[in-house]
């Protein structure tokens, strides 16, 4: 089994708050990493995503950078195996 998904955030970021709420709603256990608090978190996020914007989610090779919830749902629709691993149902358009 893979490690928990990592969600890179910045405190006060409204898109980050929406992403955290969405993951909680869907019962996805995430590892939150605030890139403003830890330089190593920022460096890792840049390493895996090539950019500095949040929210950014890393789950193995599946990385979605600088996303809104709708953009994340679109990315999941292209990766059904990831959706299943995360335990997220098939009817994401209902959100």
PDB file as gemmi writes it, atoms N, CA and C in Angstrom:
CRYST1    1.000    1.000    1.000  90.00  90.00  90.00 P 1                      
ATOM      1  N   UNK A   1       0.840  -1.190   0.000  1.00  0.00           N  
ATOM      2  CA  UNK A   1       0.000   0.000   0.000  1.00  0.00           C  
ATOM      3  C   UNK A   1       0.882   1.249   0.000  1.00  0.00           C  
ATOM      4  N   UNK A   2       0.452   2.245  -0.729  1.00  0.00           N  
ATOM      5  CA  UNK A   2       1.194   3.501  -0.813  1.00  0.00           C  
ATOM      6  C   UNK A   2       1.071   4.285   0.491  1.00  0.00           C  
ATOM      7  N   UNK A   3       1.980   5.232   0.648  1.00  0.00           N  
ATOM      8  CA  UNK A   3       1.880   6.178   1.757  1.00  0.00           C  
ATOM      9  C   UNK A   3       0.653   7.066   1.542  1.00  0.00           C  
ATOM     10  N   UNK A   4       0.258   7.768   2.589  1.00  0.00           N  
ATOM     11  CA  UNK A   4      -0.871   8.692   2.485  1.00  0.00           C  
ATOM     12  C   UNK A   4      -0.574   9.761   1.441  1.00  0.00           C  
ATOM     13  N   UNK A   5      -1.626  10.252   0.786  1.00  0.00           N  
ATOM     14  CA  UNK A   5      -1.439  11.376  -0.122  1.00  0.00           C  
ATOM     15  C   UNK A   5      -0.947  12.591   0.665  1.00  0.00           C  
ATOM     16  N   UNK A   6      -0.114  13.375   0.037  1.00  0.00           N  
ATOM     17  CA  UNK A   6       0.393  14.604   0.646  1.00  0.00           C  
ATOM     18  C   UNK A   6      -0.298  15.778  -0.028  1.00  0.00           C  
ATOM     19  N   UNK A   7      -0.815  16.685   0.790  1.00  0.00           N  
ATOM     20  CA  UNK A   7      -1.408  17.911   0.266  1.00  0.00           C  
ATOM     21  C   UNK A   7      -0.563  19.077   0.758  1.00  0.00           C  
ATOM     22  N   UNK A   8       0.108  19.728  -0.190  1.00  0.00           N  
ATOM     23  CA  UNK A   8       0.914  20.905   0.122  1.00  0.00           C  
ATOM     24  C   UNK A   8      -0.008  22.115   0.116  1.00  0.00           C  
ATOM     25  N   UNK A   9       0.050  22.885   1.200  1.00  0.00           N  
ATOM     26  CA  UNK A   9      -0.855  24.016   1.373  1.00  0.00           C  
ATOM     27  C   UNK A   9      -0.080  25.242   1.835  1.00  0.00           C  
ATOM     28  N   UNK A  10      -0.776  26.380   1.801  1.00  0.00           N  
ATOM     29  CA  UNK A  10      -0.308  27.620   2.424  1.00  0.00           C  
ATOM     30  C   UNK A  10      -1.435  28.092   3.334  1.00  0.00           C  
ATOM     31  N   UNK A  11      -1.100  28.373   4.574  1.00  0.00           N  
ATOM     32  CA  UNK A  11      -2.101  28.861   5.515  1.00  0.00           C  
ATOM     33  C   UNK A  11      -2.759  30.119   4.951  1.00  0.00           C  
ATOM     34  N   UNK A  12      -4.082  30.182   5.048  1.00  0.00           N  
ATOM     35  CA  UNK A  12      -4.825  31.332   4.552  1.00  0.00           C  
ATOM     36  C   UNK A  12      -5.246  31.233   3.099  1.00  0.00           C  
ATOM     37  N   UNK A  13      -4.781  30.227   2.394  1.00  0.00           N  
ATOM     38  CA  UNK A  13      -5.125  30.041   0.979  1.00  0.00           C  
ATOM     39  C   UNK A  13      -6.554  29.492   0.870  1.00  0.00           C  
ATOM     40  N   UNK A  14      -7.480  30.234   0.236  1.00  0.00           N  
ATOM     41  CA  UNK A  14      -8.859  29.755   0.155  1.00  0.00           C  
ATOM     42  C   UNK A  14      -9.006  28.463  -0.652  1.00  0.00           C  
ATOM     43  N   UNK A  15      -8.197  28.281  -1.696  1.00  0.00           N  
ATOM     44  CA  UNK A  15      -8.267  27.050  -2.489  1.00  0.00           C  
ATOM     45  C   UNK A  15      -7.784  25.861  -1.666  1.00  0.00           C  
ATOM     46  N   UNK A  16      -6.811  26.119  -0.790  1.00  0.00           N  
ATOM     47  CA  UNK A  16      -6.309  25.056   0.092  1.00  0.00           C  
ATOM     48  C   UNK A  16      -7.389  24.637   1.080  1.00  0.00           C  
ATOM     49  N   UNK A  17      -8.093  25.621   1.653  1.00  0.00           N  
ATOM     50  CA  UNK A  17      -9.187  25.295   2.585  1.00  0.00           C  
ATOM     51  C   UNK A  17     -10.256  24.465   1.881  1.00  0.00           C  
ATOM     52  N   UNK A  18     -10.599  24.845   0.656  1.00  0.00           N  
ATOM     53  CA  UNK A  18     -11.598  24.083  -0.104  1.00  0.00           C  
ATOM     54  C   UNK A  18     -11.112  22.666  -0.378  1.00  0.00           C  
ATOM     55  N   UNK A  19      -9.841  22.520  -0.722  1.00  0.00           N  
ATOM     56  CA  UNK A  19      -9.289  21.189  -1.000  1.00  0.00           C  
ATOM     57  C   UNK A  19      -9.308  20.323   0.253  1.00  0.00           C  
ATOM     58  N   UNK A  20      -8.892  20.878   1.387  1.00  0.00           N  
ATOM     59  CA  UNK A  20      -8.898  20.118   2.644  1.00  0.00           C  
ATOM     60  C   UNK A  20     -10.322  19.679   2.972  1.00  0.00           C  
ATOM     61  N   UNK A  21     -11.289  20.585   2.836  1.00  0.00           N  
ATOM     62  CA  UNK A  21     -12.686  20.248   3.114  1.00  0.00           C  
ATOM     63  C   UNK A  21     -13.174  19.144   2.181  1.00  0.00           C  
ATOM     64  N   UNK A  22     -12.781  19.194   0.916  1.00  0.00           N  
ATOM     65  CA  UNK A  22     -13.201  18.176  -0.047  1.00  0.00           C  
ATOM     66  C   UNK A  22     -12.639  16.809   0.335  1.00  0.00           C  
ATOM     67  N   UNK A  23     -11.355  16.756   0.681  1.00  0.00           N  
ATOM     68  CA  UNK A  23     -10.752  15.484   1.087  1.00  0.00           C  
ATOM     69  C   UNK A  23     -11.429  14.950   2.345  1.00  0.00           C  
ATOM     70  N   UNK A  24     -11.730  15.817   3.301  1.00  0.00           N  
ATOM     71  CA  UNK A  24     -12.412  15.383   4.520  1.00  0.00           C  
ATOM     72  C   UNK A  24     -13.798  14.836   4.189  1.00  0.00           C  
ATOM     73  N   UNK A  25     -14.527  15.535   3.329  1.00  0.00           N  
ATOM     74  CA  UNK A  25     -15.871  15.099   2.934  1.00  0.00           C  
ATOM     75  C   UNK A  25     -15.845  13.700   2.330  1.00  0.00           C  
ATOM     76  N   UNK A  26     -14.788  13.396   1.593  1.00  0.00           N  
ATOM     77  CA  UNK A  26     -14.681  12.107   0.920  1.00  0.00           C  
ATOM     78  C   UNK A  26     -13.903  11.074   1.729  1.00  0.00           C  
ATOM     79  N   UNK A  27     -13.569  11.417   2.966  1.00  0.00           N  
ATOM     80  CA  UNK A  27     -12.924  10.456   3.858  1.00  0.00           C  
ATOM     81  C   UNK A  27     -11.509  10.076   3.465  1.00  0.00           C  
ATOM     82  N   UNK A  28     -10.816  10.971   2.760  1.00  0.00           N  
ATOM     83  CA  UNK A  28      -9.443  10.695   2.335  1.00  0.00           C  
ATOM     84  C   UNK A  28      -8.488  11.231   3.405  1.00  0.00           C  
ATOM     85  N   UNK A  29      -7.709  10.339   3.983  1.00  0.00           N  
ATOM     86  CA  UNK A  29      -6.728  10.706   5.001  1.00  0.00           C  
ATOM     87  C   UNK A  29      -5.499  11.273   4.303  1.00  0.00           C  
ATOM     88  N   UNK A  30      -5.236  12.553   4.510  1.00  0.00           N  
ATOM     89  CA  UNK A  30      -4.129  13.226   3.834  1.00  0.00           C  
ATOM     90  C   UNK A  30      -3.099  13.710   4.844  1.00  0.00           C  
ATOM     91  N   UNK A  31      -1.890  13.839   4.372  1.00  0.00           N  
ATOM     92  CA  UNK A  31      -0.792  14.387   5.159  1.00  0.00           C  
ATOM     93  C   UNK A  31      -0.616  15.840   4.719  1.00  0.00           C  
ATOM     94  N   UNK A  32      -1.014  16.780   5.574  1.00  0.00           N  
ATOM     95  CA  UNK A  32      -0.919  18.202   5.239  1.00  0.00           C  
ATOM     96  C   UNK A  32       0.490  18.718   5.473  1.00  0.00           C  
ATOM     97  N   UNK A  33       1.007  19.428   4.491  1.00  0.00           N  
ATOM     98  CA  UNK A  33       2.348  20.016   4.587  1.00  0.00           C  
ATOM     99  C   UNK A  33       2.247  21.493   4.211  1.00  0.00           C  
ATOM    100  N   UNK A  34       2.448  22.369   5.195  1.00  0.00           N  
ATOM    101  CA  UNK A  34       2.402  23.811   4.947  1.00  0.00           C  
ATOM    102  C   UNK A  34       3.760  24.265   4.424  1.00  0.00           C  
ATOM    103  N   UNK A  35       3.772  24.759   3.206  1.00  0.00           N  
ATOM    104  CA  UNK A  35       5.040  25.141   2.575  1.00  0.00           C  
ATOM    105  C   UNK A  35       5.582  26.469   3.095  1.00  0.00           C  
ATOM    106  N   UNK A  36       4.748  27.246   3.786  1.00  0.00           N  
ATOM    107  CA  UNK A  36       5.237  28.491   4.376  1.00  0.00           C  
ATOM    108  C   UNK A  36       5.951  28.250   5.698  1.00  0.00           C  
ATOM    109  N   UNK A  37       5.682  27.145   6.341  1.00  0.00           N  
ATOM    110  CA  UNK A  37       6.284  26.836   7.638  1.00  0.00           C  
ATOM    111  C   UNK A  37       7.599  26.085   7.473  1.00  0.00           C  
ATOM    112  N   UNK A  38       7.672  25.260   6.450  1.00  0.00           N  
ATOM    113  CA  UNK A  38       8.845  24.399   6.280  1.00  0.00           C  
ATOM    114  C   UNK A  38       9.462  24.571   4.894  1.00  0.00           C  
ATOM    115  N   UNK A  39      10.703  24.997   4.875  1.00  0.00           N  
ATOM    116  CA  UNK A  39      11.424  25.138   3.600  1.00  0.00           C  
ATOM    117  C   UNK A  39      11.554  23.780   2.905  1.00  0.00           C  
ATOM    118  N   UNK A  40      11.730  22.714   3.676  1.00  0.00           N  
ATOM    119  CA  UNK A  40      11.855  21.386   3.060  1.00  0.00           C  
ATOM    120  C   UNK A  40      10.547  20.967   2.395  1.00  0.00           C  
ATOM    121  N   UNK A  41       9.394  21.358   2.972  1.00  0.00           N  
ATOM    122  CA  UNK A  41       8.107  21.073   2.323  1.00  0.00           C  
ATOM    123  C   UNK A  41       8.015  21.802   0.988  1.00  0.00           C  
ATOM    124  N   UNK A  42       8.423  23.066   0.971  1.00  0.00           N  
ATOM    125  CA  UNK A  42       8.401  23.838  -0.276  1.00  0.00           C  
ATOM    126  C   UNK A  42       9.342  23.220  -1.304  1.00  0.00           C  
ATOM    127  N   UNK A  43      10.526  22.850  -0.885  1.00  0.00           N  
ATOM    128  CA  UNK A  43      11.492  22.248  -1.811  1.00  0.00           C  
ATOM    129  C   UNK A  43      10.949  20.949  -2.399  1.00  0.00           C  
ATOM    130  N   UNK A  44      10.330  20.125  -1.568  1.00  0.00           N  
ATOM    131  CA  UNK A  44       9.769  18.861  -2.061  1.00  0.00           C  
ATOM    132  C   UNK A  44       8.638  19.131  -3.052  1.00  0.00           C  
ATOM    133  N   UNK A  45       7.763  20.091  -2.727  1.00  0.00           N  
ATOM    134  CA  UNK A  45       6.656  20.398  -3.628  1.00  0.00           C  
ATOM    135  C   UNK A  45       7.187  20.856  -4.987  1.00  0.00           C  
ATOM    136  N   UNK A  46       8.194  21.713  -4.986  1.00  0.00           N  
ATOM    137  CA  UNK A  46       8.785  22.181  -6.245  1.00  0.00           C  
ATOM    138  C   UNK A  46       9.432  21.013  -6.986  1.00  0.00           C  
ATOM    139  N   UNK A  47      10.073  20.128  -6.252  1.00  0.00           N  
ATOM    140  CA  UNK A  47      10.720  18.961  -6.867  1.00  0.00           C  
ATOM    141  C   UNK A  47       9.715  18.075  -7.597  1.00  0.00           C  
ATOM    142  N   UNK A  48       8.553  17.825  -6.978  1.00  0.00           N  
ATOM    143  CA  UNK A  48       7.591  16.901  -7.589  1.00  0.00           C  
ATOM    144  C   UNK A  48       6.666  17.572  -8.596  1.00  0.00           C  
ATOM    145  N   UNK A  49       6.468  18.900  -8.458  1.00  0.00           N  
ATOM    146  CA  UNK A  49       5.483  19.558  -9.320  1.00  0.00           C  
ATOM    147  C   UNK A  49       6.068  20.608 -10.259  1.00  0.00           C  
ATOM    148  N   UNK A  50       7.286  21.050 -10.000  1.00  0.00           N  
ATOM    149  CA  UNK A  50       7.897  22.050 -10.859  1.00  0.00           C  
ATOM    150  C   UNK A  50       7.348  23.451 -10.691  1.00  0.00           C  
ATOM    151  N   UNK A  51       6.656  23.706  -9.590  1.00  0.00           N  
ATOM    152  CA  UNK A  51       6.060  25.027  -9.380  1.00  0.00           C  
ATOM    153  C   UNK A  51       5.887  25.281  -7.881  1.00  0.00           C  
ATOM    154  N   UNK A  52       5.438  26.506  -7.522  1.00  0.00           N  
ATOM    155  CA  UNK A  52       5.356  26.897  -6.112  1.00  0.00           C  
ATOM    156  C   UNK A  52       3.941  27.214  -5.642  1.00  0.00           C  
ATOM    157  N   UNK A  53       2.937  26.912  -6.439  1.00  0.00           N  
ATOM    158  CA  UNK A  53       1.568  27.279  -6.092  1.00  0.00           C  
ATOM    159  C   UNK A  53       0.850  26.141  -5.373  1.00  0.00           C  
ATOM    160  N   UNK A  54      -0.104  26.525  -4.525  1.00  0.00           N  
ATOM    161  CA  UNK A  54      -0.880  25.556  -3.758  1.00  0.00           C  
ATOM    162  C   UNK A  54      -2.358  25.764  -4.037  1.00  0.00           C  
ATOM    163  N   UNK A  55      -3.162  24.727  -3.763  1.00  0.00           N  
ATOM    164  CA  UNK A  55      -2.783  23.418  -3.245  1.00  0.00           C  
ATOM    165  C   UNK A  55      -2.139  22.551  -4.323  1.00  0.00           C  
ATOM    166  N   UNK A  56      -1.289  21.676  -3.865  1.00  0.00           N  
ATOM    167  CA  UNK A  56      -0.661  20.676  -4.721  1.00  0.00           C  
ATOM    168  C   UNK A  56      -0.731  19.343  -3.999  1.00  0.00           C  
ATOM    169  N   UNK A  57      -1.181  18.320  -4.708  1.00  0.00           N  
ATOM    170  CA  UNK A  57      -1.337  16.995  -4.118  1.00  0.00           C  
ATOM    171  C   UNK A  57      -0.361  16.029  -4.753  1.00  0.00           C  
ATOM    172  N   UNK A  58       0.300  15.241  -3.908  1.00  0.00           N  
ATOM    173  CA  UNK A  58       1.248  14.215  -4.362  1.00  0.00           C  
ATOM    174  C   UNK A  58       0.809  12.872  -3.797  1.00  0.00           C  
ATOM    175  N   UNK A  59       0.664  11.904  -4.682  1.00  0.00           N  
ATOM    176  CA  UNK A  59       0.320  10.538  -4.278  1.00  0.00           C  
ATOM    177  C   UNK A  59       1.078   9.599  -5.212  1.00  0.00           C  
ATOM    178  N   UNK A  60       2.246   9.182  -4.788  1.00  0.00           N  
ATOM    179  CA  UNK A  60       3.107   8.408  -5.678  1.00  0.00           C  
ATOM    180  C   UNK A  60       3.480   9.263  -6.877  1.00  0.00           C  
ATOM    181  N   UNK A  61       3.257   8.733  -8.072  1.00  0.00           N  
ATOM    182  CA  UNK A  61       3.547   9.473  -9.306  1.00  0.00           C  
ATOM    183  C   UNK A  61       2.405  10.393  -9.732  1.00  0.00           C  
ATOM    184  N   UNK A  62       1.280  10.311  -9.038  1.00  0.00           N  
ATOM    185  CA  UNK A  62       0.116  11.145  -9.354  1.00  0.00           C  
ATOM    186  C   UNK A  62       0.274  12.483  -8.638  1.00  0.00           C  
ATOM    187  N   UNK A  63       0.460  13.546  -9.414  1.00  0.00           N  
ATOM    188  CA  UNK A  63       0.644  14.885  -8.854  1.00  0.00           C  
ATOM    189  C   UNK A  63      -0.318  15.831  -9.563  1.00  0.00           C  
ATOM    190  N   UNK A  64      -1.065  16.594  -8.767  1.00  0.00           N  
ATOM    191  CA  UNK A  64      -1.938  17.627  -9.316  1.00  0.00           C  
ATOM    192  C   UNK A  64      -1.527  18.932  -8.641  1.00  0.00           C  
ATOM    193  N   UNK A  65      -1.093  19.891  -9.446  1.00  0.00           N  
ATOM    194  CA  UNK A  65      -0.537  21.132  -8.909  1.00  0.00           C  
ATOM    195  C   UNK A  65      -1.473  22.311  -9.126  1.00  0.00           C  
ATOM    196  N   UNK A  66      -1.492  23.204  -8.126  1.00  0.00           N  
ATOM    197  CA  UNK A  66      -2.202  24.482  -8.240  1.00  0.00           C  
ATOM    198  C   UNK A  66      -3.614  24.266  -8.777  1.00  0.00           C  
ATOM    199  N   UNK A  67      -4.440  23.558  -8.001  1.00  0.00           N  
ATOM    200  CA  UNK A  67      -5.752  23.154  -8.498  1.00  0.00           C  
ATOM    201  C   UNK A  67      -6.903  23.737  -7.690  1.00  0.00           C  
ATOM    202  N   UNK A  68      -8.045  23.867  -8.370  1.00  0.00           N  
ATOM    203  CA  UNK A  68      -9.326  24.063  -7.698  1.00  0.00           C  
ATOM    204  C   UNK A  68      -9.904  22.665  -7.499  1.00  0.00           C  
ATOM    205  N   UNK A  69     -10.926  22.550  -6.677  1.00  0.00           N  
ATOM    206  CA  UNK A  69     -11.547  21.243  -6.471  1.00  0.00           C  
ATOM    207  C   UNK A  69     -12.056  20.685  -7.796  1.00  0.00           C  
ATOM    208  N   UNK A  70     -12.675  21.526  -8.622  1.00  0.00           N  
ATOM    209  CA  UNK A  70     -13.175  21.048  -9.922  1.00  0.00           C  
ATOM    210  C   UNK A  70     -12.045  20.506 -10.789  1.00  0.00           C  
ATOM    211  N   UNK A  71     -10.906  21.180 -10.783  1.00  0.00           N  
ATOM    212  CA  UNK A  71      -9.756  20.702 -11.562  1.00  0.00           C  
ATOM    213  C   UNK A  71      -9.231  19.381 -11.007  1.00  0.00           C  
ATOM    214  N   UNK A  72      -9.265  19.232  -9.689  1.00  0.00           N  
ATOM    215  CA  UNK A  72      -8.816  17.979  -9.089  1.00  0.00           C  
ATOM    216  C   UNK A  72      -9.761  16.839  -9.465  1.00  0.00           C  
ATOM    217  N   UNK A  73     -11.047  17.095  -9.421  1.00  0.00           N  
ATOM    218  CA  UNK A  73     -12.030  16.081  -9.818  1.00  0.00           C  
ATOM    219  C   UNK A  73     -11.809  15.682 -11.275  1.00  0.00           C  
ATOM    220  N   UNK A  74     -11.525  16.653 -12.139  1.00  0.00           N  
ATOM    221  CA  UNK A  74     -11.227  16.342 -13.543  1.00  0.00           C  
ATOM    222  C   UNK A  74      -9.999  15.442 -13.653  1.00  0.00           C  
ATOM    223  N   UNK A  75      -8.962  15.745 -12.874  1.00  0.00           N  
ATOM    224  CA  UNK A  75      -7.744  14.917 -12.893  1.00  0.00           C  
ATOM    225  C   UNK A  75      -8.053  13.502 -12.420  1.00  0.00           C  
ATOM    226  N   UNK A  76      -8.893  13.378 -11.394  1.00  0.00           N  
ATOM    227  CA  UNK A  76      -9.264  12.043 -10.904  1.00  0.00           C  
ATOM    228  C   UNK A  76     -10.064  11.263 -11.938  1.00  0.00           C  
ATOM    229  N   UNK A  77     -10.869  11.961 -12.723  1.00  0.00           N  
ATOM    230  CA  UNK A  77     -11.662  11.256 -13.736  1.00  0.00           C  
ATOM    231  C   UNK A  77     -10.767  10.623 -14.793  1.00  0.00           C  
ATOM    232  N   UNK A  78      -9.552  11.158 -14.937  1.00  0.00           N  
ATOM    233  CA  UNK A  78      -8.575  10.599 -15.876  1.00  0.00           C  
ATOM    234  C   UNK A  78      -7.710   9.514 -15.235  1.00  0.00           C  
ATOM    235  N   UNK A  79      -7.878   9.304 -13.935  1.00  0.00           N  
ATOM    236  CA  UNK A  79      -7.049   8.329 -13.203  1.00  0.00           C  
ATOM    237  C   UNK A  79      -7.923   7.485 -12.276  1.00  0.00           C  
ATOM    238  N   UNK A  80      -8.786   6.631 -12.851  1.00  0.00           N  
ATOM    239  CA  UNK A  80      -9.716   5.861 -12.015  1.00  0.00           C  
ATOM    240  C   UNK A  80      -9.025   4.952 -11.007  1.00  0.00           C  
ATOM    241  N   UNK A  81      -7.814   4.467 -11.331  1.00  0.00           N  
ATOM    242  CA  UNK A  81      -7.112   3.601 -10.382  1.00  0.00           C  
ATOM    243  C   UNK A  81      -6.709   4.379  -9.135  1.00  0.00           C  
ATOM    244  N   UNK A  82      -6.358   5.630  -9.280  1.00  0.00           N  
ATOM    245  CA  UNK A  82      -6.019   6.479  -8.130  1.00  0.00           C  
ATOM    246  C   UNK A  82      -7.277   6.740  -7.315  1.00  0.00           C  
ATOM    247  N   UNK A  83      -8.358   7.058  -7.992  1.00  0.00           N  
ATOM    248  CA  UNK A  83      -9.637   7.292  -7.308  1.00  0.00           C  
ATOM    249  C   UNK A  83     -10.014   6.090  -6.461  1.00  0.00           C  
ATOM    250  N   UNK A  84      -9.865   4.896  -7.015  1.00  0.00           N  
ATOM    251  CA  UNK A  84     -10.189   3.679  -6.256  1.00  0.00           C  
ATOM    252  C   UNK A  84      -9.256   3.506  -5.063  1.00  0.00           C  
ATOM    253  N   UNK A  85      -7.956   3.719  -5.271  1.00  0.00           N  
ATOM    254  CA  UNK A  85      -7.004   3.582  -4.165  1.00  0.00           C  
ATOM    255  C   UNK A  85      -7.317   4.546  -3.029  1.00  0.00           C  
ATOM    256  N   UNK A  86      -7.795   5.729  -3.376  1.00  0.00           N  
ATOM    257  CA  UNK A  86      -8.131   6.720  -2.356  1.00  0.00           C  
ATOM    258  C   UNK A  86      -9.496   6.462  -1.726  1.00  0.00           C  
ATOM    259  N   UNK A  87     -10.255   5.522  -2.297  1.00  0.00           N  
ATOM    260  CA  UNK A  87     -11.571   5.194  -1.755  1.00  0.00           C  
ATOM    261  C   UNK A  87     -12.639   6.204  -2.107  1.00  0.00           C  
ATOM    262  N   UNK A  88     -12.457   6.866  -3.239  1.00  0.00           N  
ATOM    263  CA  UNK A  88     -13.404   7.889  -3.678  1.00  0.00           C  
ATOM    264  C   UNK A  88     -14.354   7.266  -4.688  1.00  0.00           C  
ATOM    265  N   UNK A  89     -15.640   7.508  -4.495  1.00  0.00           N  
ATOM    266  CA  UNK A  89     -16.659   6.917  -5.351  1.00  0.00           C  
ATOM    267  C   UNK A  89     -16.623   7.414  -6.783  1.00  0.00           C  
ATOM    268  N   UNK A  90     -17.488   6.831  -7.602  1.00  0.00           N  
ATOM    269  CA  UNK A  90     -17.526   7.127  -9.031  1.00  0.00           C  
ATOM    270  C   UNK A  90     -18.313   8.383  -9.388  1.00  0.00           C  
ATOM    271  N   UNK A  91     -19.122   8.885  -8.480  1.00  0.00           N  
ATOM    272  CA  UNK A  91     -20.042   9.971  -8.824  1.00  0.00           C  
ATOM    273  C   UNK A  91     -19.547  11.310  -8.295  1.00  0.00           C  
ATOM    274  N   UNK A  92     -18.366  11.707  -8.727  1.00  0.00           N  
ATOM    275  CA  UNK A  92     -17.763  12.945  -8.248  1.00  0.00           C  
ATOM    276  C   UNK A  92     -18.477  14.180  -8.776  1.00  0.00           C  
ATOM    277  N   UNK A  93     -19.163  14.051  -9.888  1.00  0.00           N  
ATOM    278  CA  UNK A  93     -19.838  15.216 -10.448  1.00  0.00           C  
ATOM    279  C   UNK A  93     -20.979  15.694  -9.557  1.00  0.00           C  
ATOM    280  N   UNK A  94     -21.381  14.898  -8.567  1.00  0.00           N  
ATOM    281  CA  UNK A  94     -22.447  15.298  -7.653  1.00  0.00           C  
ATOM    282  C   UNK A  94     -21.975  16.292  -6.602  1.00  0.00           C  
ATOM    283  N   UNK A  95     -20.678  16.564  -6.533  1.00  0.00           N  
ATOM    284  CA  UNK A  95     -20.136  17.448  -5.482  1.00  0.00           C  
ATOM    285  C   UNK A  95     -20.408  18.903  -5.759  1.00  0.00           C  
TER     286      UNK A  95                                                      
END                                                                             
